[in-house]
């Protein structure tokens, strides 16, 4: 599974962005609060997560996060 750092989290909007570790060329990935809730996690900026990549509306998103 890829590893990424939660770069930004909008609590009031219920989503954030994961920076994909290991490459500066990879874009940040959108992650929705439902993915964090489903995994039983609280979103914390700066925390490092394992995740899977899926697609929504033709764009890559992070799903199934786990704390490293």
N, CA, C and O atoms as a Maestro MAE file, in Angstrom:
{
 s_m_m2io_version
 :::
 2.0.0
}

f_m_ct {
 s_m_title
 :::
 protein
 m_atom[272] {
  # First column is atom index #
  i_m_mmod_type
  r_m_x_coord
  r_m_y_coord
  r_m_z_coord
  i_m_residue_number
  s_m_chain_name
  s_m_pdb_residue_name
  s_m_pdb_atom_name
  i_m_atomic_number
  :::
  1 25 0.840 -1.185 0.000 1 A "UNK " " N  " 7
  2 3 0.000 0.000 0.000 1 A "UNK " " CA " 6
  3 2 0.884 1.246 0.000 1 A "UNK " " C  " 6
  4 15 1.938 1.261 0.636 1 A "UNK " " O  " 8
  5 25 0.458 2.284 -0.708 2 A "UNK " " N  " 7
  6 3 1.213 3.538 -0.683 2 A "UNK " " CA " 6
  7 2 1.116 4.213 0.684 2 A "UNK " " C  " 6
  8 15 0.227 3.910 1.480 2 A "UNK " " O  " 8
  9 25 2.032 5.118 0.936 3 A "UNK " " N  " 7
  10 3 2.078 5.863 2.186 3 A "UNK " " CA " 6
  11 2 1.954 7.349 1.861 3 A "UNK " " C  " 6
  12 15 2.525 7.834 0.884 3 A "UNK " " O  " 8
  13 25 1.195 8.065 2.699 4 A "UNK " " N  " 7
  14 3 1.044 9.500 2.493 4 A "UNK " " CA " 6
  15 2 0.821 10.228 3.798 4 A "UNK " " C  " 6
  16 15 0.449 9.631 4.808 4 A "UNK " " O  " 8
  17 25 1.052 11.524 3.763 5 A "UNK " " N  " 7
  18 3 0.892 12.382 4.933 5 A "UNK " " CA " 6
  19 2 -0.327 13.274 4.731 5 A "UNK " " C  " 6
  20 15 -0.496 13.872 3.668 5 A "UNK " " O  " 8
  21 25 -1.175 13.361 5.753 6 A "UNK " " N  " 7
  22 3 -2.342 14.223 5.659 6 A "UNK " " CA " 6
  23 2 -1.868 15.672 5.703 6 A "UNK " " C  " 6
  24 15 -1.449 16.181 6.742 6 A "UNK " " O  " 8
  25 25 -1.947 16.307 4.559 7 A "UNK " " N  " 7
  26 3 -1.421 17.657 4.377 7 A "UNK " " CA " 6
  27 2 -2.388 18.723 4.892 7 A "UNK " " C  " 6
  28 15 -1.980 19.689 5.536 7 A "UNK " " O  " 8
  29 25 -3.660 18.534 4.600 8 A "UNK " " N  " 7
  30 3 -4.650 19.546 4.923 8 A "UNK " " CA " 6
  31 2 -5.976 18.860 5.212 8 A "UNK " " C  " 6
  32 15 -6.370 17.941 4.494 8 A "UNK " " O  " 8
  33 25 -6.671 19.302 6.265 9 A "UNK " " N  " 7
  34 3 -7.964 18.718 6.590 9 A "UNK " " CA " 6
  35 2 -8.946 19.837 6.916 9 A "UNK " " C  " 6
  36 15 -8.672 20.685 7.765 9 A "UNK " " O  " 8
  37 25 -10.096 19.834 6.235 10 A "UNK " " N  " 7
  38 3 -11.165 20.804 6.457 10 A "UNK " " CA " 6
  39 2 -12.256 20.113 7.285 10 A "UNK " " C  " 6
  40 15 -13.122 19.437 6.730 10 A "UNK " " O  " 8
  41 25 -12.212 20.282 8.591 11 A "UNK " " N  " 7
  42 3 -13.183 19.640 9.471 11 A "UNK " " CA " 6
  43 2 -14.603 20.071 9.119 11 A "UNK " " C  " 6
  44 15 -15.514 19.244 9.079 11 A "UNK " " O  " 8
  45 25 -14.789 21.355 8.866 12 A "UNK " " N  " 7
  46 3 -16.128 21.879 8.567 12 A "UNK " " CA " 6
  47 2 -16.667 21.381 7.230 12 A "UNK " " C  " 6
  48 15 -17.882 21.338 7.034 12 A "UNK " " O  " 8
  49 25 -15.795 21.011 6.323 13 A "UNK " " N  " 7
  50 3 -16.220 20.523 5.012 13 A "UNK " " CA " 6
  51 2 -16.174 18.995 4.902 13 A "UNK " " C  " 6
  52 15 -16.819 18.419 4.026 13 A "UNK " " O  " 8
  53 25 -15.417 18.341 5.783 14 A "UNK " " N  " 7
  54 3 -15.384 16.887 5.808 14 A "UNK " " CA " 6
  55 2 -14.492 16.228 4.771 14 A "UNK " " C  " 6
  56 15 -14.774 15.119 4.317 14 A "UNK " " O  " 8
  57 25 -13.411 16.911 4.392 15 A "UNK " " N  " 7
  58 3 -12.469 16.300 3.460 15 A "UNK " " CA " 6
  59 2 -11.087 16.905 3.644 15 A "UNK " " C  " 6
  60 15 -10.913 17.909 4.333 15 A "UNK " " O  " 8
  61 25 -10.108 16.265 3.007 16 A "UNK " " N  " 7
  62 3 -8.744 16.754 3.080 16 A "UNK " " CA " 6
  63 2 -7.911 16.229 1.925 16 A "UNK " " C  " 6
  64 15 -8.428 15.660 0.964 16 A "UNK " " O  " 8
  65 25 -6.595 16.438 2.046 17 A "UNK " " N  " 7
  66 3 -5.659 16.052 0.990 17 A "UNK " " CA " 6
  67 2 -4.473 15.306 1.585 17 A "UNK " " C  " 6
  68 15 -3.883 15.740 2.575 17 A "UNK " " O  " 8
  69 25 -4.132 14.180 0.971 18 A "UNK " " N  " 7
  70 3 -2.961 13.391 1.353 18 A "UNK " " CA " 6
  71 2 -1.847 13.667 0.353 18 A "UNK " " C  " 6
  72 15 -2.064 13.619 -0.858 18 A "UNK " " O  " 8
  73 25 -0.659 13.953 0.862 19 A "UNK " " N  " 7
  74 3 0.518 14.079 0.013 19 A "UNK " " CA " 6
  75 2 1.108 12.688 -0.142 19 A "UNK " " C  " 6
  76 15 1.390 12.014 0.849 19 A "UNK " " O  " 8
  77 25 1.294 12.258 -1.380 20 A "UNK " " N  " 7
  78 3 1.851 10.935 -1.635 20 A "UNK " " CA " 6
  79 2 3.355 10.969 -1.381 20 A "UNK " " C  " 6
  80 15 4.085 11.674 -2.079 20 A "UNK " " O  " 8
  81 25 3.820 10.219 -0.395 21 A "UNK " " N  " 7
  82 3 5.242 10.188 -0.065 21 A "UNK " " CA " 6
  83 2 6.024 9.440 -1.136 21 A "UNK " " C  " 6
  84 15 5.507 8.532 -1.788 21 A "UNK " " O  " 8
  85 25 7.272 9.838 -1.302 22 A "UNK " " N  " 7
  86 3 8.159 9.125 -2.208 22 A "UNK " " CA " 6
  87 2 8.310 9.748 -3.576 22 A "UNK " " C  " 6
  88 15 9.205 9.363 -4.329 22 A "UNK " " O  " 8
  89 25 7.464 10.698 -3.921 23 A "UNK " " N  " 7
  90 3 7.594 11.320 -5.232 23 A "UNK " " CA " 6
  91 2 6.989 12.712 -5.225 23 A "UNK " " C  " 6
  92 15 5.839 12.895 -4.825 23 A "UNK " " O  " 8
  93 25 7.755 13.679 -5.662 24 A "UNK " " N  " 7
  94 3 7.264 15.052 -5.755 24 A "UNK " " CA " 6
  95 2 6.354 15.225 -6.963 24 A "UNK " " C  " 6
  96 15 5.600 16.196 -7.034 24 A "UNK " " O  " 8
  97 25 6.414 14.300 -7.910 25 A "UNK " " N  " 7
  98 3 5.635 14.420 -9.141 25 A "UNK " " CA " 6
  99 2 4.197 13.932 -9.001 25 A "UNK " " C  " 6
  100 15 3.346 14.279 -9.821 25 A "UNK " " O  " 8
  101 25 3.918 13.137 -7.981 26 A "UNK " " N  " 7
  102 3 2.568 12.610 -7.805 26 A "UNK " " CA " 6
  103 2 1.675 13.682 -7.184 26 A "UNK " " C  " 6
  104 15 2.098 14.377 -6.259 26 A "UNK " " O  " 8
  105 25 0.445 13.825 -7.681 27 A "UNK " " N  " 7
  106 3 -0.452 14.842 -7.130 27 A "UNK " " CA " 6
  107 2 -0.974 14.442 -5.750 27 A "UNK " " C  " 6
  108 15 -0.999 13.261 -5.402 27 A "UNK " " O  " 8
  109 25 -1.388 15.439 -4.972 28 A "UNK " " N  " 7
  110 3 -2.043 15.163 -3.693 28 A "UNK " " CA " 6
  111 2 -3.360 14.456 -3.975 28 A "UNK " " C  " 6
  112 15 -3.991 14.679 -5.009 28 A "UNK " " O  " 8
  113 25 -3.768 13.596 -3.038 29 A "UNK " " N  " 7
  114 3 -5.002 12.836 -3.204 29 A "UNK " " CA " 6
  115 2 -6.089 13.342 -2.272 29 A "UNK " " C  " 6
  116 15 -5.842 13.602 -1.094 29 A "UNK " " O  " 8
  117 25 -7.281 13.478 -2.805 30 A "UNK " " N  " 7
  118 3 -8.469 13.837 -2.041 30 A "UNK " " CA " 6
  119 2 -8.840 12.667 -1.140 30 A "UNK " " C  " 6
  120 15 -8.749 11.510 -1.552 30 A "UNK " " O  " 8
  121 25 -9.260 12.964 0.095 31 A "UNK " " N  " 7
  122 3 -9.799 11.924 0.981 31 A "UNK " " CA " 6
  123 2 -11.008 12.503 1.713 31 A "UNK " " C  " 6
  124 15 -10.955 13.618 2.232 31 A "UNK " " O  " 8
  125 25 -12.088 11.740 1.747 32 A "UNK " " N  " 7
  126 3 -13.350 12.175 2.338 32 A "UNK " " CA " 6
  127 2 -13.480 11.627 3.758 32 A "UNK " " C  " 6
  128 15 -12.922 10.581 4.087 32 A "UNK " " O  " 8
  129 25 -14.231 12.357 4.595 33 A "UNK " " N  " 7
  130 3 -14.367 11.938 5.995 33 A "UNK " " CA " 6
  131 2 -14.999 10.556 6.136 33 A "UNK " " C  " 6
  132 15 -14.739 9.862 7.120 33 A "UNK " " O  " 8
  133 25 -15.820 10.143 5.178 34 A "UNK " " N  " 7
  134 3 -16.441 8.820 5.283 34 A "UNK " " CA " 6
  135 2 -15.394 7.720 5.253 34 A "UNK " " C  " 6
  136 15 -15.575 6.683 5.891 34 A "UNK " " O  " 8
  137 25 -14.309 7.921 4.530 35 A "UNK " " N  " 7
  138 3 -13.220 6.933 4.503 35 A "UNK " " CA " 6
  139 2 -12.529 6.872 5.857 35 A "UNK " " C  " 6
  140 15 -12.192 5.787 6.331 35 A "UNK " " O  " 8
  141 25 -12.313 8.021 6.483 36 A "UNK " " N  " 7
  142 3 -11.680 8.053 7.804 36 A "UNK " " CA " 6
  143 2 -12.605 7.411 8.843 36 A "UNK " " C  " 6
  144 15 -12.159 6.629 9.683 36 A "UNK " " O  " 8
  145 25 -13.890 7.747 8.779 37 A "UNK " " N  " 7
  146 3 -14.862 7.209 9.727 37 A "UNK " " CA " 6
  147 2 -14.986 5.698 9.580 37 A "UNK " " C  " 6
  148 15 -15.029 4.974 10.574 37 A "UNK " " O  " 8
  149 25 -15.045 5.223 8.334 38 A "UNK " " N  " 7
  150 3 -15.163 3.786 8.065 38 A "UNK " " CA " 6
  151 2 -13.978 3.025 8.659 38 A "UNK " " C  " 6
  152 15 -14.132 1.892 9.116 38 A "UNK " " O  " 8
  153 25 -12.795 3.646 8.651 39 A "UNK " " N  " 7
  154 3 -11.597 3.014 9.186 39 A "UNK " " CA " 6
  155 2 -11.455 3.236 10.697 39 A "UNK " " C  " 6
  156 15 -10.535 2.702 11.316 39 A "UNK " " O  " 8
  157 25 -12.357 4.020 11.288 40 A "UNK " " N  " 7
  158 3 -12.283 4.292 12.717 40 A "UNK " " CA " 6
  159 2 -11.156 5.242 13.087 40 A "UNK " " C  " 6
  160 15 -10.615 5.172 14.190 40 A "UNK " " O  " 8
  161 25 -10.803 6.131 12.167 41 A "UNK " " N  " 7
  162 3 -9.692 7.052 12.385 41 A "UNK " " CA " 6
  163 2 -10.184 8.481 12.533 41 A "UNK " " C  " 6
  164 15 -11.244 8.849 12.027 41 A "UNK " " O  " 8
  165 25 -9.393 9.274 13.236 42 A "UNK " " N  " 7
  166 3 -9.613 10.718 13.304 42 A "UNK " " CA " 6
  167 2 -8.579 11.356 12.393 42 A "UNK " " C  " 6
  168 15 -7.408 10.976 12.410 42 A "UNK " " O  " 8
  169 25 -9.001 12.301 11.619 43 A "UNK " " N  " 7
  170 3 -8.082 12.990 10.711 43 A "UNK " " CA " 6
  171 2 -7.191 13.946 11.497 43 A "UNK " " C  " 6
  172 15 -7.680 14.813 12.222 43 A "UNK " " O  " 8
  173 25 -5.879 13.778 11.344 44 A "UNK " " N  " 7
  174 3 -4.918 14.649 12.016 44 A "UNK " " CA " 6
  175 2 -3.892 15.105 10.995 44 A "UNK " " C  " 6
  176 15 -3.164 14.289 10.429 44 A "UNK " " O  " 8
  177 25 -3.834 16.414 10.758 45 A "UNK " " N  " 7
  178 3 -2.842 16.936 9.824 45 A "UNK " " CA " 6
  179 2 -1.451 16.534 10.291 45 A "UNK " " C  " 6
  180 15 -1.126 16.636 11.474 45 A "UNK " " O  " 8
  181 25 -0.638 16.079 9.354 46 A "UNK " " N  " 7
  182 3 0.717 15.635 9.668 46 A "UNK " " CA " 6
  183 2 0.822 14.149 9.956 46 A "UNK " " C  " 6
  184 15 1.926 13.604 9.977 46 A "UNK " " O  " 8
  185 25 -0.305 13.481 10.179 47 A "UNK " " N  " 7
  186 3 -0.286 12.032 10.430 47 A "UNK " " CA " 6
  187 2 0.029 11.297 9.135 47 A "UNK " " C  " 6
  188 15 -0.310 11.761 8.047 47 A "UNK " " O  " 8
  189 25 0.674 10.162 9.263 48 A "UNK " " N  " 7
  190 3 1.072 9.361 8.099 48 A "UNK " " CA " 6
  191 2 0.164 8.138 8.014 48 A "UNK " " C  " 6
  192 15 -0.034 7.427 9.000 48 A "UNK " " O  " 8
  193 25 -0.384 7.903 6.823 49 A "UNK " " N  " 7
  194 3 -1.345 6.830 6.592 49 A "UNK " " CA " 6
  195 2 -0.930 5.949 5.421 49 A "UNK " " C  " 6
  196 15 -0.328 6.410 4.451 49 A "UNK " " O  " 8
  197 25 -1.270 4.670 5.539 50 A "UNK " " N  " 7
  198 3 -1.284 3.792 4.375 50 A "UNK " " CA " 6
  199 2 -2.659 3.988 3.752 50 A "UNK " " C  " 6
  200 15 -3.608 4.324 4.460 50 A "UNK " " O  " 8
  201 25 -2.785 3.791 2.477 51 A "UNK " " N  " 7
  202 3 -4.075 3.962 1.824 51 A "UNK " " CA " 6
  203 2 -4.079 3.203 0.497 51 A "UNK " " C  " 6
  204 15 -3.034 2.785 -0.002 51 A "UNK " " O  " 8
  205 25 -5.258 3.040 -0.051 52 A "UNK " " N  " 7
  206 3 -5.412 2.486 -1.393 52 A "UNK " " CA " 6
  207 2 -5.876 3.638 -2.285 52 A "UNK " " C  " 6
  208 15 -6.386 4.646 -1.796 52 A "UNK " " O  " 8
  209 25 -5.698 3.480 -3.570 53 A "UNK " " N  " 7
  210 3 -6.120 4.506 -4.519 53 A "UNK " " CA " 6
  211 2 -7.293 3.976 -5.325 53 A "UNK " " C  " 6
  212 15 -7.251 2.876 -5.875 53 A "UNK " " O  " 8
  213 25 -8.333 4.781 -5.380 54 A "UNK " " N  " 7
  214 3 -9.509 4.464 -6.176 54 A "UNK " " CA " 6
  215 2 -9.756 5.642 -7.113 54 A "UNK " " C  " 6
  216 15 -8.911 6.527 -7.251 54 A "UNK " " O  " 8
  217 25 -10.913 5.642 -7.749 55 A "UNK " " N  " 7
  218 3 -11.224 6.727 -8.678 55 A "UNK " " CA " 6
  219 2 -12.641 7.215 -8.438 55 A "UNK " " C  " 6
  220 15 -13.555 6.423 -8.207 55 A "UNK " " O  " 8
  221 25 -12.811 8.517 -8.496 56 A "UNK " " N  " 7
  222 3 -14.137 9.125 -8.345 56 A "UNK " " CA " 6
  223 2 -14.229 10.270 -9.347 56 A "UNK " " C  " 6
  224 15 -13.387 11.168 -9.361 56 A "UNK " " O  " 8
  225 25 -15.242 10.225 -10.168 57 A "UNK " " N  " 7
  226 3 -15.422 11.245 -11.207 57 A "UNK " " CA " 6
  227 2 -14.184 11.380 -12.094 57 A "UNK " " C  " 6
  228 15 -13.845 12.478 -12.534 57 A "UNK " " O  " 8
  229 25 -13.515 10.259 -12.350 58 A "UNK " " N  " 7
  230 3 -12.351 10.246 -13.226 58 A "UNK " " CA " 6
  231 2 -11.063 10.736 -12.591 58 A "UNK " " C  " 6
  232 15 -10.056 10.888 -13.282 58 A "UNK " " O  " 8
  233 25 -11.076 10.988 -11.265 59 A "UNK " " N  " 7
  234 3 -9.876 11.483 -10.580 59 A "UNK " " CA " 6
  235 2 -9.487 10.511 -9.471 59 A "UNK " " C  " 6
  236 15 -10.355 9.898 -8.849 59 A "UNK " " O  " 8
  237 25 -8.177 10.367 -9.217 60 A "UNK " " N  " 7
  238 3 -7.741 9.457 -8.153 60 A "UNK " " CA " 6
  239 2 -8.079 10.015 -6.770 60 A "UNK " " C  " 6
  240 15 -7.957 11.216 -6.528 60 A "UNK " " O  " 8
  241 25 -8.506 9.124 -5.865 61 A "UNK " " N  " 7
  242 3 -8.788 9.498 -4.486 61 A "UNK " " CA " 6
  243 2 -8.193 8.439 -3.560 61 A "UNK " " C  " 6
  244 15 -7.965 7.299 -3.965 61 A "UNK " " O  " 8
  245 25 -7.947 8.831 -2.320 62 A "UNK " " N  " 7
  246 3 -7.441 7.895 -1.314 62 A "UNK " " CA " 6
  247 2 -8.630 7.222 -0.610 62 A "UNK " " C  " 6
  248 15 -9.607 7.879 -0.249 62 A "UNK " " O  " 8
  249 25 -8.525 5.910 -0.426 63 A "UNK " " N  " 7
  250 3 -9.552 5.140 0.271 63 A "UNK " " CA " 6
  251 2 -8.880 4.156 1.224 63 A "UNK " " C  " 6
  252 15 -7.682 3.899 1.108 63 A "UNK " " O  " 8
  253 25 -9.631 3.616 2.145 64 A "UNK " " N  " 7
  254 3 -9.166 2.595 3.102 64 A "UNK " " CA " 6
  255 2 -7.888 3.009 3.845 64 A "UNK " " C  " 6
  256 15 -6.908 2.264 3.839 64 A "UNK " " O  " 8
  257 25 -7.887 4.181 4.481 65 A "UNK " " N  " 7
  258 3 -6.676 4.612 5.185 65 A "UNK " " CA " 6
  259 2 -6.408 3.787 6.443 65 A "UNK " " C  " 6
  260 15 -7.337 3.291 7.080 65 A "UNK " " O  " 8
  261 25 -5.142 3.649 6.791 66 A "UNK " " N  " 7
  262 3 -4.687 3.004 8.027 66 A "UNK " " CA " 6
  263 2 -3.513 3.803 8.544 66 A "UNK " " C  " 6
  264 15 -2.677 4.244 7.754 66 A "UNK " " O  " 8
  265 25 -3.425 4.003 9.849 67 A "UNK " " N  " 7
  266 3 -2.263 4.672 10.424 67 A "UNK " " CA " 6
  267 2 -1.039 3.795 10.248 67 A "UNK " " C  " 6
  268 15 -1.127 2.573 10.363 67 A "UNK " " O  " 8
  269 25 0.103 4.408 9.971 68 A "UNK " " N  " 7
  270 3 1.342 3.634 9.844 68 A "UNK " " CA " 6
  271 2 1.916 3.343 11.206 68 A "UNK " " C  " 6
  272 15 2.961 2.700 11.312 68 A "UNK " " O  " 8
  :::
 }
 m_bond[271] {
  # First column is bond index #
  i_m_from
  i_m_to
  i_m_order
  :::
  1 1 2 1
  2 2 3 1
  3 3 4 2
  4 3 5 1
  5 5 6 1
  6 6 7 1
  7 7 8 2
  8 7 9 1
  9 9 10 1
  10 10 11 1
  11 11 12 2
  12 11 13 1
  13 13 14 1
  14 14 15 1
  15 15 16 2
  16 15 17 1
  17 17 18 1
  18 18 19 1
  19 19 20 2
  20 19 21 1
  21 21 22 1
  22 22 23 1
  23 23 24 2
  24 23 25 1
  25 25 26 1
  26 26 27 1
  27 27 28 2
  28 27 29 1
  29 29 30 1
  30 30 31 1
  31 31 32 2
  32 31 33 1
  33 33 34 1
  34 34 35 1
  35 35 36 2
  36 35 37 1
  37 37 38 1
  38 38 39 1
  39 39 40 2
  40 39 41 1
  41 41 42 1
  42 42 43 1
  43 43 44 2
  44 43 45 1
  45 45 46 1
  46 46 47 1
  47 47 48 2
  48 47 49 1
  49 49 50 1
  50 50 51 1
  51 51 52 2
  52 51 53 1
  53 53 54 1
  54 54 55 1
  55 55 56 2
  56 55 57 1
  57 57 58 1
  58 58 59 1
  59 59 60 2
  60 59 61 1
  61 61 62 1
  62 62 63 1
  63 63 64 2
  64 63 65 1
  65 65 66 1
  66 66 67 1
  67 67 68 2
  68 67 69 1
  69 69 70 1
  70 70 71 1
  71 71 72 2
  72 71 73 1
  73 73 74 1
  74 74 75 1
  75 75 76 2
  76 75 77 1
  77 77 78 1
  78 78 79 1
  79 79 80 2
  80 79 81 1
  81 81 82 1
  82 82 83 1
  83 83 84 2
  84 83 85 1
  85 85 86 1
  86 86 87 1
  87 87 88 2
  88 87 89 1
  89 89 90 1
  90 90 91 1
  91 91 92 2
  92 91 93 1
  93 93 94 1
  94 94 95 1
  95 95 96 2
  96 95 97 1
  97 97 98 1
  98 98 99 1
  99 99 100 2
  100 99 101 1
  101 101 102 1
  102 102 103 1
  103 103 104 2
  104 103 105 1
  105 105 106 1
  106 106 107 1
  107 107 108 2
  108 107 109 1
  109 109 110 1
  110 110 111 1
  111 111 112 2
  112 111 113 1
  113 113 114 1
  114 114 115 1
  115 115 116 2
  116 115 117 1
  117 117 118 1
  118 118 119 1
  119 119 120 2
  120 119 121 1
  121 121 122 1
  122 122 123 1
  123 123 124 2
  124 123 125 1
  125 125 126 1
  126 126 127 1
  127 127 128 2
  128 127 129 1
  129 129 130 1
  130 130 131 1
  131 131 132 2
  132 131 133 1
  133 133 134 1
  134 134 135 1
  135 135 136 2
  136 135 137 1
  137 137 138 1
  138 138 139 1
  139 139 140 2
  140 139 141 1
  141 141 142 1
  142 142 143 1
  143 143 144 2
  144 143 145 1
  145 145 146 1
  146 146 147 1
  147 147 148 2
  148 147 149 1
  149 149 150 1
  150 150 151 1
  151 151 152 2
  152 151 153 1
  153 153 154 1
  154 154 155 1
  155 155 156 2
  156 155 157 1
  157 157 158 1
  158 158 159 1
  159 159 160 2
  160 159 161 1
  161 161 162 1
  162 162 163 1
  163 163 164 2
  164 163 165 1
  165 165 166 1
  166 166 167 1
  167 167 168 2
  168 167 169 1
  169 169 170 1
  170 170 171 1
  171 171 172 2
  172 171 173 1
  173 173 174 1
  174 174 175 1
  175 175 176 2
  176 175 177 1
  177 177 178 1
  178 178 179 1
  179 179 180 2
  180 179 181 1
  181 181 182 1
  182 182 183 1
  183 183 184 2
  184 183 185 1
  185 185 186 1
  186 186 187 1
  187 187 188 2
  188 187 189 1
  189 189 190 1
  190 190 191 1
  191 191 192 2
  192 191 193 1
  193 193 194 1
  194 194 195 1
  195 195 196 2
  196 195 197 1
  197 197 198 1
  198 198 199 1
  199 199 200 2
  200 199 201 1
  201 201 202 1
  202 202 203 1
  203 203 204 2
  204 203 205 1
  205 205 206 1
  206 206 207 1
  207 207 208 2
  208 207 209 1
  209 209 210 1
  210 210 211 1
  211 211 212 2
  212 211 213 1
  213 213 214 1
  214 214 215 1
  215 215 216 2
  216 215 217 1
  217 217 218 1
  218 218 219 1
  219 219 220 2
  220 219 221 1
  221 221 222 1
  222 222 223 1
  223 223 224 2
  224 223 225 1
  225 225 226 1
  226 226 227 1
  227 227 228 2
  228 227 229 1
  229 229 230 1
  230 230 231 1
  231 231 232 2
  232 231 233 1
  233 233 234 1
  234 234 235 1
  235 235 236 2
  236 235 237 1
  237 237 238 1
  238 238 239 1
  239 239 240 2
  240 239 241 1
  241 241 242 1
  242 242 243 1
  243 243 244 2
  244 243 245 1
  245 245 246 1
  246 246 247 1
  247 247 248 2
  248 247 249 1
  249 249 250 1
  250 250 251 1
  251 251 252 2
  252 251 253 1
  253 253 254 1
  254 254 255 1
  255 255 256 2
  256 255 257 1
  257 257 258 1
  258 258 259 1
  259 259 260 2
  260 259 261 1
  261 261 262 1
  262 262 263 1
  263 263 264 2
  264 263 265 1
  265 265 266 1
  266 266 267 1
  267 267 268 2
  268 267 269 1
  269 269 270 1
  270 270 271 1
  271 271 272 2
  :::
 }
}
